[in-house]
Amino acid sequence: MDAVNKARKFQQGAILPMVAISLVVILGMAALALDISNAHLEKTRLQNALDAAALSAAKVLDQTGNTALADAAGHTTFDANTAAPGNAGLGEASANGSLTLVLEFSNTLNPFVPGTTPAQYVRARVDSYDVAEWFAPVLGINDLAIAGTAVAGPSPSIQTACNVVPMMACGTPGEENYGYSRGEVEQLKIGSGTSSEVGNGNFYLIRLDGSSGGADIREAAAGKFDACLDAGGDGDIETEPGNTVGPFAQGINTRLGYYNGPVSADEYPPDWFTDHEPYSEEDYLAEDNIPPYDLDWYLSQYENVNPDAPPTGLPGRRILTMPVGNCDGLANGQSSVELLGFSCFYMIDKMQQAGQAVFYGQFKDDCGGSGKPGPDPGIGPGPRIIQLYKDPDTFDS
């Protein structure tokens, strides 16, 4: 009996150290789990800041073609995110210099080759961010560093376009760019007494979904009225007959800094570059008469902007996203026009209202816009959105 009791006491004595060791291991694992959970949370916060920086830089790059401006925009956005409430760890690391954002620019997405031009895609990356540790050092783990990367750039041409100018360009079905060529001057708005493919009463103006007359035409021309058009299905463009030329001119001319009627610079800022000279019917009909302030001049201005002293206004306001319709066989009055797709035009001059109201633009082979790519969008020139991509060089994005 004594031997049995001694064996039991021995077993109890052996279990106590095992329980103590197990508790230490369990508590250590729980503590490490807290640190790892915090590192995962910080990784999410870092990724959100990188995504925002890449999108911001890519948008400015798409608008201006200026990598210095894009770099400045990306850093500004990243700094604003790291300083936001809830990002104390990122903010502290950024403030003490241990968190460094690097922005790279590439002409291609895959492969992403930093430094190639003309740049279209942006990579925002942080190579190492040492996350704060609470319990891991007790277990001999002194480095919970994380990294992150994000890539952004233009999407394929969009099939659903929003905030389009309420004016239609007539295109040729089946032809590349609907029959337009880059830099080609087009008479986007003809005079009321001039023969038109869409009929004299339509003036190439269109009726957007939910619009209710001149006020909405004015806002859409200025860039505010949010209406979307879908290409690639049974979508049609509804033409807008009637006396809406005045409101359209009031809206579209804000892009060049002219404010007449119920429009203001606070609500509709001008483009960064508004230099222009009148362009007339005689200029349009003359062979090789290039506008003094043409598309190439406009794009060159953006390439030389100082990021520390950008112009006043908003970039890209003179680039218009417009629907393209099949205008064959249409007559006067309100009509439905087959929507072929979308186009980009540079606004050459303000819209003239004295005498015959006319309006000229140069075809541009791509531009930024708002909307979304279709389920199977074609890659090519046209309006596009800026979107995130998987970084082709790492899984850490």
C-alpha positions in Angstrom: 0.0 0.0 0.0 2.8 2.4 0.8 4.4 1.6 -2.5 1.2 2.5 -4.3 0.9 5.8 -2.5 4.5 6.7 -3.2 4.0 6.0 -6.9 0.9 8.2 -7.0 2.8 11.1 -5.2 5.6 10.7 -7.7 3.2 10.9 -10.7 1.6 14.0 -9.2 5.0 15.6 -8.7 5.9 14.9 -12.3 2.7 16.3 -13.7 3.1 19.7 -12.1 6.2 20.7 -14.0 4.6 19.5 -17.2 1.6 21.6 -16.5 3.8 24.6 -15.8 5.8 24.1 -19.0 2.6 23.7 -21.0 1.2 26.9 -19.6 4.3 28.8 -20.6 4.1 27.4 -24.1 0.4 28.1 -24.4 0.8 31.7 -23.1 3.8 32.2 -25.4 1.8 31.0 -28.4 -1.1 33.2 -27.4 1.3 36.2 -27.1 2.9 35.4 -30.4 -0.6 35.1 -32.0 -1.3 38.6 -30.8 1.8 40.0 -32.4 1.2 38.1 -35.6 -2.4 39.3 -35.7 -1.2 42.9 -35.2 1.4 42.4 -38.0 -1.4 41.2 -40.3 -3.5 44.2 -39.4 -0.6 46.5 -40.1 0.0 44.7 -43.4 -3.6 45.5 -44.4 -3.2 49.1 -43.5 0.1 49.4 -45.4 -1.5 47.8 -48.5 -4.4 50.2 -48.4 -2.0 53.1 -48.3 0.0 51.7 -51.1 -3.1 51.1 -53.2 -4.2 54.7 -52.7 -0.8 56.0 -53.6 -0.5 54.0 -56.7 -4.0 55.0 -57.9 -3.3 58.7 -57.2 0.0 58.7 -59.0 -1.4 56.7 -62.0 -4.3 59.1 -62.3 -2.0 62.2 -62.4 0.3 60.4 -64.8 -2.6 59.6 -67.1 -3.8 63.2 -67.0 -0.4 64.9 -67.4 2.2 62.4 -68.6 4.5 64.0 -66.0 6.2 61.5 -63.7 7.4 64.2 -61.3 3.8 65.3 -60.8 2.7 61.7 -60.4 5.5 61.0 -57.9 4.5 64.1 -55.8 0.8 63.0 -55.9 1.6 59.5 -54.9 3.7 60.6 -51.9 1.1 63.1 -50.8 -1.6 60.5 -50.8 0.6 58.0 -49.0 1.5 60.5 -46.3 -2.2 61.5 -45.9 -3.1 57.8 -45.4 -0.3 57.0 -42.9 -1.3 60.1 -40.9 -5.0 59.1 -40.8 -6.6 58.1 -37.5 -6.1 54.4 -36.8 -2.8 54.3 -38.6 -0.6 55.2 -35.6 2.0 52.6 -36.4 2.4 53.6 -40.0 2.4 57.3 -39.0 5.1 56.9 -36.4 7.3 54.8 -38.8 6.8 57.4 -41.5 7.7 60.3 -39.2 10.9 58.7 -38.0 12.0 57.7 -41.4 11.9 53.9 -41.0 9.0 53.6 -43.5 10.0 54.7 -47.0 7.7 54.8 -50.1 9.3 54.2 -53.5 7.4 55.0 -56.7 8.4 53.5 -60.0 7.1 54.1 -63.5 7.0 51.7 -66.5 5.7 51.8 -70.1 4.5 48.2 -69.8 2.7 46.2 -67.1 4.2 42.8 -67.7 7.1 43.0 -67.7 7.2 46.1 -65.4 10.4 47.8 -66.4 11.1 50.9 -64.1 12.3 53.9 -66.1 10.9 53.0 -69.5 9.0 55.8 -71.3 6.4 56.9 -72.1 5.3 55.8 -68.6 1.8 54.4 -68.2 2.0 52.2 -65.1 3.0 53.0 -61.5 4.3 50.8 -58.8 4.2 51.9 -55.2 6.3 49.8 -52.8 7.6 49.6 -49.3 10.5 47.2 -48.9 10.5 46.9 -45.1 8.2 48.0 -42.3 9.3 46.9 -38.9 6.0 46.2 -37.0 5.8 46.9 -33.3 6.3 43.8 -31.2 5.0 43.2 -27.7 5.6 39.5 -26.8 7.5 38.1 -29.7 11.0 39.2 -28.3 10.4 37.0 -25.2 10.4 34.0 -27.5 13.5 35.3 -29.3 11.7 36.7 -32.3 13.0 40.3 -32.7 12.0 41.1 -36.3 8.4 41.2 -37.6 9.1 43.2 -40.8 6.6 43.3 -43.5 6.6 44.7 -47.1 4.0 45.7 -49.7 3.6 46.7 -53.3 0.8 48.0 -55.5 0.6 48.6 -59.2 -1.9 50.9 -61.0 -2.5 52.0 -64.5 -5.0 52.5 -67.4 -7.6 49.9 -68.0 -8.6 48.6 -71.4 -11.0 50.9 -73.2 -14.2 51.2 -71.2 -17.6 50.0 -72.4 -19.6 51.9 -69.8 -18.7 55.6 -69.8 -20.0 58.2 -67.2 -19.7 61.9 -67.1 -19.6 62.1 -70.9 -19.9 65.4 -72.8 -23.5 65.7 -74.1 -22.3 65.8 -77.7 -22.0 63.0 -80.2 -19.2 62.4 -82.8 -20.3 60.5 -85.9 -18.1 57.5 -86.6 -17.7 54.8 -89.3 -18.6 51.3 -88.1 -15.8 48.8 -88.4 -13.0 51.2 -89.0 -10.1 51.7 -86.6 -10.9 54.6 -84.2 -14.2 54.9 -86.0 -12.4 56.6 -88.9 -10.6 59.3 -87.0 -6.9 60.0 -86.8 -4.9 61.4 -84.0 -4.6 65.2 -84.2 -7.2 65.4 -86.9 -9.4 68.6 -86.5 -13.1 67.9 -86.4 -16.1 70.2 -86.5 -17.9 68.8 -83.5 -20.6 71.4 -83.5 -21.9 72.7 -86.8 -23.9 75.8 -87.5 -27.7 75.6 -87.7 -27.8 76.3 -91.5 -25.2 73.7 -92.4 -26.1 70.3 -93.7 -25.5 67.6 -91.1 -25.5 63.8 -91.1 -27.8 63.9 -88.1 -30.1 66.6 -89.4 -30.0 70.4 -89.0 -32.2 70.3 -85.9 -30.0 68.1 -83.7 -26.6 70.0 -83.7 -24.9 66.8 -82.6 -26.1 67.3 -79.0 -27.4 64.3 -77.2 -29.9 63.6 -74.4 -28.4 61.8 -71.4 -30.4 59.5 -69.2 -32.3 61.4 -66.5 -31.5 64.8 -68.1 -34.3 67.4 -68.2 -33.2 70.1 -70.6 -30.8 73.0 -70.7 -29.7 73.0 -67.1 -28.6 69.4 -67.3 -27.0 70.0 -70.7 -25.0 72.9 -69.1 -23.9 70.8 -66.2 -22.9 67.8 -68.3 -20.9 70.0 -70.7 -19.1 71.6 -67.7 -18.4 68.1 -66.3 -20.9 67.6 -63.4 -24.0 65.8 -64.6 -23.4 62.1 -63.9 -25.0 60.0 -66.6 -23.6 56.8 -68.1 -23.9 55.2 -71.5 -23.3 51.5 -72.4 -21.7 50.3 -75.6 -21.5 46.8 -77.0 -25.2 46.0 -76.5 -28.5 47.5 -77.7 -27.4 50.9 -76.5 -28.6 53.9 -78.4 -27.8 57.6 -78.3 -30.8 59.9 -78.0 -30.3 63.1 -79.9 -31.3 66.4 -78.3 -33.1 68.8 -80.7 -34.2 72.3 -79.5 -32.6 75.5 -78.3 -29.9 74.1 -75.9 -26.9 75.5 -77.7 -26.6 78.4 -75.2 -26.5 76.2 -72.1 -24.1 73.9 -73.7 -21.7 76.7 -74.6 -22.0 78.1 -71.0 -20.9 74.7 -69.7 -18.2 73.7 -72.1 -16.5 77.1 -72.0 -15.8 76.8 -68.3 -13.0 74.4 -69.3 -11.2 77.4 -70.8 -12.0 79.8 -68.0 -15.1 81.5 -69.5 -18.1 81.9 -67.1 -21.4 83.1 -68.4 -24.8 82.1 -66.9 -25.2 80.1 -63.7 -21.6 78.6 -63.6 -18.7 79.5 -61.5 -14.9 78.8 -61.2 -15.4 77.3 -57.7 -17.7 74.6 -59.0 -16.2 74.2 -62.5 -12.5 75.1 -62.4 -10.7 75.7 -65.7 -8.0 73.5 -67.2 -4.4 74.1 -66.1 -3.7 75.5 -69.6 -6.4 77.7 -71.3 -4.3 79.4 -74.0 -6.2 79.4 -77.3 -6.9 81.5 -80.4 -10.2 81.6 -82.4 -10.5 78.8 -84.9 -12.9 79.5 -87.8 -14.6 77.8 -90.7 -12.0 79.2 -93.0 -9.3 77.7 -90.8 -11.0 74.4 -90.8 -11.4 74.3 -94.6 -7.8 75.5 -95.3 -5.4 72.6 -95.9 -2.9 71.8 -93.1 -4.0 74.8 -91.0 -3.0 73.6 -87.6 -4.5 75.5 -84.6 -1.8 77.6 -82.8 -2.5 75.9 -79.5 -3.1 72.4 -80.7 -3.1 69.0 -79.0 0.7 68.6 -79.2 1.3 72.0 -77.6 -1.2 71.1 -74.8 0.5 67.8 -74.0 3.9 69.4 -74.0 2.8 71.9 -71.3 2.0 69.1 -68.9 5.3 67.5 -69.4 7.1 70.6 -68.0 4.9 71.4 -65.0 6.8 71.9 -61.7 5.3 69.6 -59.1 6.1 72.2 -56.4 4.2 74.9 -58.1 1.4 73.4 -60.3 -1.0 75.8 -62.1 -4.4 76.7 -60.8 -7.5 74.8 -61.9 -7.7 71.1 -62.7 -5.7 69.0 -65.2 -7.2 67.4 -68.2 -10.3 69.6 -68.4 -9.8 70.3 -72.2 -9.9 66.5 -73.0 -13.5 65.5 -73.7 -15.0 62.0 -73.5 -17.7 61.8 -76.1 -19.9 59.0 -77.5 -19.5 58.0 -81.1 -22.7 57.2 -83.1 -23.6 55.7 -86.5 -25.2 58.7 -88.0 -26.1 57.2 -91.4 -29.6 58.0 -92.7 -30.8 60.2 -89.8 -33.0 63.2 -90.3 -34.1 66.3 -88.3 -35.7 66.1 -84.9 -35.3 63.7 -82.0 -33.7 60.4 -83.1 -32.1 57.3 -81.8 -28.5 56.7 -83.0 -26.6 53.4 -82.7 -23.8 53.9 -80.1 -20.6 52.5 -81.5 -18.3 53.4 -78.6 -16.5 56.3 -77.1 -13.8 58.8 -78.2 -11.5 61.5 -76.8 -11.2 65.0 -78.2 -9.1 67.9 -77.3 -11.0 71.2 -77.1 -9.2 73.6 -79.5 -11.1 76.9 -78.8 -14.0 78.1 -76.8 -17.4 77.5 -78.4 -18.4 80.6 -80.4 -22.0 81.8 -80.1 -21.8 84.9 -82.3 -23.5 84.1 -85.7 -23.2 80.4 -86.4 -22.4 78.5 -83.2 -19.5 76.2 -84.0 -17.1 74.1 -82.0 -13.8 72.4 -83.0 -11.8 69.6 -81.5 -8.8 67.3 -82.3 -9.1 63.6 -82.0 -6.9 62.1 -79.2 -6.2 58.4 -79.2 -6.8 57.9 -75.5 -8.0 59.7 -72.4 -9.0 59.2 -68.8 -12.6 58.8 -67.9 -15.0 57.3 -65.5 -17.1 54.2 -65.8 -16.1 50.5 -66.0 -14.6 48.1 -68.5 -17.1 45.7 -70.0 -17.0 41.9 -69.4 -14.6 41.5 -72.4 -13.3 44.9 -73.3 -11.0 45.3 -76.2 -7.6 46.7 -75.6 -6.9 49.9 -77.6 -7.3 53.6 -77.7 -10.3 55.3 -76.1 -11.4 56.4 -72.7 -10.2 54.3 -69.8 -10.3 54.3 -66.0 -7.3 53.9 -63.7 -7.3 50.7 -61.9 -5.2 48.4 -59.7 -3.3 45.4 -61.1 -1.6 42.4 -59.6 2.1 43.2 -59.4 3.7 40.8 -62.0 6.9 40.6 -60.0 5.6 39.6 -56.6 2.8 38.0 -54.7 3.0 40.7 -52.1 0.4 43.1 -53.7 
